[in-house]
Amino acid sequence: MQATDAKGRAPQDVVAIFHAAFHPTQGNVLDWSLKASEDLDLSHVEFSALPSGLHLMERDVIYFTKDEHAGVCVFHRQHTTEQGHRGFRLSSLGILLAKSARPRPWLHVAALKELFRSIYSSIENRDVLIPVDGDWDPARAFFEERKVRRSDLGGAGDWRGWDTELENDVPDMDPTIHLPHLLRILGPSSLTLYKHVLGRRRILIYTLPPVEAACILCQVAADICYQYQASGEAALPRDSDNEDSSPKLKGKSTEGVKVLGMITLSDLPKLEQESKTGRGWVACTTDALFLEKPQYYDLLIDLRTSTPNTRPTFYASKLAEPSNGRGPSHRLSIVRFTWSDVKLWTELDRLLQLDASTHTDVCCDPSSSSTSGRSRASANSWTDIWRVYEDVCVMCAGLWMGSWRAHPTLACSPGGARWENWGSIRLEGADELAPPRKTPYVRTVGMGIEGRVSLPSSSSRSLRKASGIAMWTWPGRGGDAPEPPLDETAGPATKDTASVTYLDDTSRSARRARQVLTTLALLHTFHANTVVMLARLGELLPQRRAGSQQENSSVVETVLLTPKDVMSFELGPFSGLDARFVEWLGDEYGGGVKVVVRRSWRDLVGLILGFG
């Protein structure tokens, strides 16, 4: 999806534009707005535009939702000598988009930032940094250019597949392109996130300012299962004729997990309402009071613990009986990846290593840190210790789950593809000629996940052309590299400048192309795993329902599964998270039945002794 259409016009999907500011006596206020319809309610949108803690930042970008409308705003902190403002004036300029299958507020961010600068450049020399009516003329023109004119939004909210989604003029706009970096940050625990997204759970990300990175994480997390949940695509992309694909199981929800973006304490009623839909949601917050309200979410990801030494901490919200007898309450319990995640994570990590082996990136290169050499060495050693710990867990889990035995074939793969090739993609170039991979570097909380930028997908001619031209710019490629075309009439200085520019452009294009290929490979791997699991569920439920007896038709039918049934999903029979995951899948895709996994000591002992 491009930032402009074929005629160079911006997407026309904006329904409102507004300006929010912090008043020293009134708090957050909405001091100017324009709406496409008077029925649109903008009440309390100023709290989403100015979340707590943002006064510590010079600028930031906030993604949020207002009712059924996705929104985005740019925040600036400006110095002022006005009395009562304590030296700063806080303000945000934002927009709301029309409801659609896939709203894309990030396509407006660059223009919104430029609009903000245009408005405040005209008042920066005033004593009072308050725009008057005439200062909003650029905002009015912006709104007139991008406001909704057609019910179908001119295709701005349509979904046409990941190939089309990642094929845009400014690739780094799309949050999905940051999926590889998200996996590098979370490590194997990213599969815990994947299970909660596929099971349509409520996921909250707690972060410190700036918040743009956490907002992007929300969108990326929802995109992991978007292809199956919302697009209606059940079969894997076919490389050969295969007509034996299992039909798609229909879930209760026909849309993807909802991305709420930034939420505040004023959004507690909205969370209760969204939780009743069963669709699931992903949100982020800077309000620490949410840590004391685990009843509002199922999974908490604490980004404060993300450092070069450690991963973000995952907490599961569990029901607990309080001692005072006042009713049910919830508590937070640390949750980690399970041993059954090893097989899928090994494949994901292999794709990430293929991408990292060709070139290094600023976000993952420890040498890019501004710290001293001694500090970098210390950070690297601790990172190595963390990776050794993960490697030991992965190795032990592999032995326990029997991954050293012969690999089974995939039920949904054409030609009986093996697990070792599952989700694989052959990237351009010879991997053995690539330079050695450097030690990975996990970014801290405040550093964001901006990561690499990308280029259109492999299906486009422009990507293939860029990849072919740029091979000679990658270090370690070897062979005779073609010289860039230069103007023979130009002098030596001009030739050198053109050569450097050409090298920089082609190298950047190559990195973008490889980033898109890696992202598509990762999305394909997640989709393949989803299809396999739900295909197994579609085979298992009819068998178990046939063996069960339902005495009362008015009661929801309950289907009991054993630990051996859990093993048939390639999951761990002794893992409580894997058992709950199967129950989530059954509740969503079981056609109205309630799935319960038996985990009594009799069942587990029977499984060990071969009776289960």
Residue pairs with C-beta under 8 A, 6 or more apart in sequence:
1 104
1 107
1 156
1 160
1 164
1 165
1 167
1 168
1 174
2 167
2 168
2 169
3 10
3 11
3 107
3 110
3 168
3 169
3 170
3 173
4 10
4 11
4 169
5 11
5 154
9 145
10 107
10 108
10 111
10 145
10 146
11 104
11 107
11 108
11 146
11 153
11 154
11 156
12 145
12 146
12 147
12 148
12 149
12 150
12 153
12 154
12 156
13 97
13 98
13 100
13 103
13 146
13 148
13 153
13 154
13 156
13 157
14 36
14 95
14 96
14 97
14 98
14 108
14 143
14 146
14 147
14 148
15 35
15 36
15 37
15 40
15 69
15 96
15 97
15 98
15 147
15 148
16 33
16 34
16 35
16 36
16 40
16 42
16 69
16 95
16 96
17 33
17 34
17 93
17 94
17 95
17 96
17 139
17 142
17 143
18 30
18 32
18 33
18 34
18 42
18 45
18 49
18 93
18 94
18 95
18 96
19 30
19 31
19 32
19 33
19 91
19 92
19 93
19 94
19 131
19 136
19 139
20 28
20 29
20 30
20 31
20 45
20 46
20 49
20 50
20 73
20 91
20 92
20 94
21 28
21 29
21 31
21 50
21 89
21 90
21 91
21 92
22 28
22 29
22 50
22 55
22 89
22 90
22 91
23 29
24 84
24 85
24 86
25 84
28 46
28 47
28 49
28 50
29 46
30 42
30 45
30 46
32 131
32 136
32 139
33 42
34 139
34 140
34 143
35 42
36 147
36 148
40 69
40 96
41 66
41 67
42 66
42 96
44 266
45 66
45 71
45 94
45 96
47 264
47 266
47 267
48 62
48 64
48 66
48 71
48 73
48 261
48 262
48 263
48 264
48 267
49 62
49 64
49 73
49 75
49 92
49 94
50 75
50 90
50 92
51 62
51 209
51 211
51 262
51 264
51 285
51 286
51 287
52 264
52 286
52 287
53 208
53 209
53 286
54 60
54 62
54 75
54 77
54 90
54 209
54 210
54 211
54 286
55 77
55 88
55 90
56 209
57 75
57 77
57 209
57 210
58 76
58 77
59 74
59 75
59 76
59 77
60 74
60 75
60 209
60 210
60 211
60 212
61 72
61 73
61 74
61 75
61 109
61 211
61 212
61 215
62 72
62 73
62 74
62 75
62 92
62 94
62 211
62 212
62 215
62 261
62 262
63 70
63 71
63 72
63 105
63 106
63 212
63 215
63 216
63 218
63 219
63 259
63 261
63 262
64 70
64 71
64 72
64 73
64 215
64 260
64 261
64 262
64 263
65 71
65 258
65 259
65 260
65 261
66 96
68 99
69 96
69 97
69 98
69 99
69 103
70 96
70 97
70 103
70 105
70 259
70 261
71 94
71 95
71 96
71 97
71 105
71 261
72 94
72 95
72 105
72 106
72 108
72 109
72 112
73 92
73 93
73 94
73 95
73 112
74 92
74 93
74 94
74 109
74 112
74 113
74 116
75 90
75 91
75 92
76 90
76 91
76 92
76 116
76 120
77 88
77 89
77 90
78 88
78 89
78 91
78 120
78 124
78 129
79 87
79 88
80 87
80 88
80 89
80 129
81 87
81 127
82 89
82 127
82 128
82 129
89 129
93 112
93 115
93 116
93 119
93 139
94 112
95 105
95 108
95 112
95 146
97 103
97 104
97 105
97 157
98 148
98 153
98 157
99 157
100 153
100 156
100 157
100 158
101 157
101 158
101 159
101 230
101 255
102 157
102 158
102 159
102 230
103 157
104 156
104 157
104 174
106 173
106 174
106 175
107 173
108 146
109 173
110 170
110 173
111 142
112 142
115 138
115 139
115 142
118 138
119 131
119 135
119 136
119 138
119 139
120 129
120 131
122 135
123 129
123 130
123 131
123 135
159 165
159 230
159 231
161 227
161 231
161 233
162 176
162 227
162 457
162 519
162 520
162 523
163 457
163 458
163 459
163 520
164 457
165 174
165 176
166 174
166 176
166 177
166 454
166 456
166 457
166 516
166 519
166 520
167 456
167 457
167 459
167 460
168 174
168 456
171 177
171 453
171 454
171 455
171 456
171 512
171 515
171 516
172 450
172 452
172 453
172 454
174 454
175 216
175 219
175 220
175 223
176 219
176 220
176 223
176 519
176 523
177 451
177 452
177 453
177 454
177 515
177 516
177 519
178 216
178 220
178 449
178 450
178 451
179 220
179 223
179 224
179 519
179 522
179 523
180 352
180 355
180 451
180 452
180 515
180 518
180 519
180 522
181 363
181 364
181 449
181 451
181 452
182 190
182 217
182 220
182 221
182 449
183 190
183 348
183 352
183 522
184 352
184 364
184 440
184 442
185 306
185 311
185 312
185 442
185 443
185 449
186 193
186 311
186 312
187 311
187 337
187 390
188 337
188 341
188 342
188 345
188 390
188 393
188 394
189 311
189 312
189 314
189 336
189 337
190 345
190 348
191 337
191 338
191 341
191 344
191 345
192 299
192 314
192 335
192 336
192 337
192 338
192 341
192 577
193 203
193 221
193 224
193 299
193 301
193 314
194 224
194 225
194 526
195 577
195 581
195 584
196 203
196 280
196 298
196 299
197 203
197 221
197 222
197 224
197 225
197 257
197 280
197 282
198 224
198 225
198 228
198 229
198 530
198 533
198 581
198 584
198 585
199 280
199 580
199 581
199 584
199 585
199 588
200 229
200 251
200 253
200 257
200 278
200 279
200 280
200 584
200 588
201 280
201 298
201 299
201 584
202 271
202 274
202 275
202 280
202 281
202 296
202 297
202 298
202 299
203 221
203 280
203 281
203 282
203 283
203 297
203 298
203 299
203 301
204 283
204 284
204 285
204 290
204 296
204 297
204 299
204 300
204 301
205 214
205 217
205 218
205 282
205 283
205 284
205 285
205 300
205 301
205 303
206 284
206 285
206 286
206 288
206 290
206 291
206 300
206 301
206 302
206 303
206 304
207 213
207 214
207 284
207 285
207 286
207 303
207 304
207 445
208 286
208 303
208 304
208 445
208 446
209 286
209 446
210 446
210 448
211 262
211 284
211 286
212 448
213 447
213 448
213 449
213 450
214 262
214 284
214 303
215 261
215 262
215 284
216 448
216 449
217 284
217 301
217 449
218 259
218 260
218 261
218 282
218 283
218 284
219 259
219 261
219 282
221 257
221 282
222 256
222 257
222 258
222 259
222 282
223 256
223 523
224 523
224 526
225 256
225 257
225 526
225 527
225 530
226 256
226 257
227 233
227 523
227 527
228 234
228 248
228 527
228 530
228 531
228 534
229 251
229 253
229 255
229 256
229 257
230 254
230 255
230 256
232 248
233 248
233 527
234 245
234 246
234 247
234 248
234 249
234 531
234 534
235 245
235 248
235 412
235 531
236 245
236 412
236 413
236 524
236 527
236 528
236 531
237 524
238 414
239 414
240 414
240 415
241 414
242 414
242 415
245 412
246 411
246 412
246 531
246 535
246 538
247 538
248 534
249 534
249 537
249 538
249 589
250 589
250 591
251 588
251 589
252 278
252 588
253 277
253 278
253 279
253 280
253 588
255 279
257 279
257 280
257 281
257 282
258 274
258 279
258 280
258 281
258 282
259 281
259 282
259 283
260 267
260 270
260 274
260 281
260 282
260 283
261 283
261 284
262 283
262 284
262 285
262 286
263 270
263 271
263 283
263 284
263 285
264 285
264 287
265 287
265 289
265 290
268 293
268 296
271 281
271 283
271 296
271 297
272 296
274 281
275 281
275 296
278 588
283 297
290 296
290 297
290 300
291 300
291 332
294 300
294 315
294 317
294 318
294 330
294 331
294 332
295 317
295 329
295 330
297 317
298 316
298 317
299 314
299 315
299 316
299 317
299 335
300 314
300 315
300 316
300 317
300 332
301 312
301 313
301 314
301 315
302 312
302 313
302 314
302 315
303 312
303 445
304 445
305 311
305 312
305 313
306 312
306 442
306 443
306 444
306 445
307 442
307 444
307 445
308 366
308 379
308 380
308 382
308 383
308 441
308 442
308 443
308 444
309 379
309 382
309 383
309 386
310 386
311 386
311 442
313 334
314 334
314 335
314 336
315 332
315 333
315 334
315 335
316 332
316 333
316 334
316 335
316 577
317 330
317 331
317 332
318 330
318 331
318 332
318 333
319 328
319 329
319 330
320 328
320 329
320 330
320 331
321 328
321 329
322 328
322 329
335 577
337 345
338 571
338 572
338 575
338 577
338 578
339 393
339 396
339 397
339 400
339 401
339 572
339 575
340 397
340 401
340 570
340 571
340 572
340 575
340 578
341 397
342 394
342 397
342 398
342 401
342 403
343 398
343 401
343 403
343 419
343 570
344 525
344 529
345 394
346 394
346 398
347 422
347 423
347 424
347 525
348 423
348 522
348 525
350 424
351 423
351 424
351 425
351 518
351 521
351 522
351 525
352 518
352 522
353 437
354 427
354 431
354 518
355 427
355 514
355 515
355 517
355 518
356 364
356 437
356 438
356 440
357 431
357 434
357 435
357 436
357 437
358 427
358 429
358 434
358 435
358 474
358 514
359 474
359 475
359 510
359 511
359 514
360 438
361 451
361 452
361 511
362 368
363 441
363 443
363 447
363 449
363 450
363 451
363 452
364 438
364 440
364 441
365 438
365 441
366 376
366 379
366 380
366 383
366 438
366 439
366 441
367 376
367 438
368 441
369 375
369 376
369 379
369 441
371 379
379 441
380 439
380 441
383 439
383 440
383 441
383 442
384 439
387 440
398 404
401 572
407 418
407 419
407 420
408 418
408 419
409 416
409 417
409 418
409 419
410 416
410 417
410 418
410 419
410 422
410 528
410 532
411 532
411 535
411 536
412 528
412 531
412 532
412 535
413 422
413 528
422 525
422 528
423 521
423 524
423 525
423 528
423 529
424 521
425 517
425 520
425 521
425 524
427 514
427 517
427 518
428 467
428 468
428 471
428 514
428 517
429 471
429 474
429 477
433 476
433 477
433 478
434 474
434 476
435 475
435 476
443 449
451 515
452 511
452 512
452 515
453 508
453 511
453 512
453 515
454 512
454 513
454 515
454 516
454 519
455 462
455 463
455 466
455 509
455 512
455 513
455 515
455 516
456 462
456 463
456 516
457 463
457 516
457 517
457 520
458 464
458 516
458 517
458 520
463 513
463 516
466 506
466 509
466 510
466 512
466 513
467 509
467 510
467 513
467 514
469 506
469 509
470 506
470 507
470 509
470 510
470 513
471 477
471 510
472 479
472 481
472 482
473 481
473 503
473 506
473 507
473 510
474 507
474 510
484 498
484 499
484 502
484 503
484 506
485 502
486 495
486 498
486 499
487 494
487 495
487 498
490 498
532 570
533 569
533 570
533 585
534 585
534 589
536 568
536 569
537 569
537 582
537 585
537 586
537 589
537 590
538 589
540 561
540 565
540 568
541 559
541 586
541 590
541 591
541 593
541 595
544 559
544 560
544 561
544 565
545 557
545 559
545 593
548 557
548 558
548 559
548 560
550 557
556 592
556 593
556 594
557 592
557 593
557 594
558 593
558 594
558 595
558 596
559 586
559 590
559 593
559 594
559 595
559 596
560 596
560 597
560 598
561 582
561 586
561 595
561 596
561 597
561 598
562 597
562 598
562 603
562 607
562 612
563 573
563 574
563 579
563 597
563 598
563 599
563 603
563 604
563 607
563 612
564 573
564 607
564 612
565 582
565 597
566 572
566 573
566 578
566 579
566 582
566 597
567 573
567 607
569 578
569 582
571 578
571 581
571 582
572 578
573 604
573 607
573 612
574 604
576 599
579 597
579 599
580 597
582 595
582 597
583 595
583 596
583 597
585 595
586 593
586 594
586 595
587 594
587 595
603 612
604 612
606 612
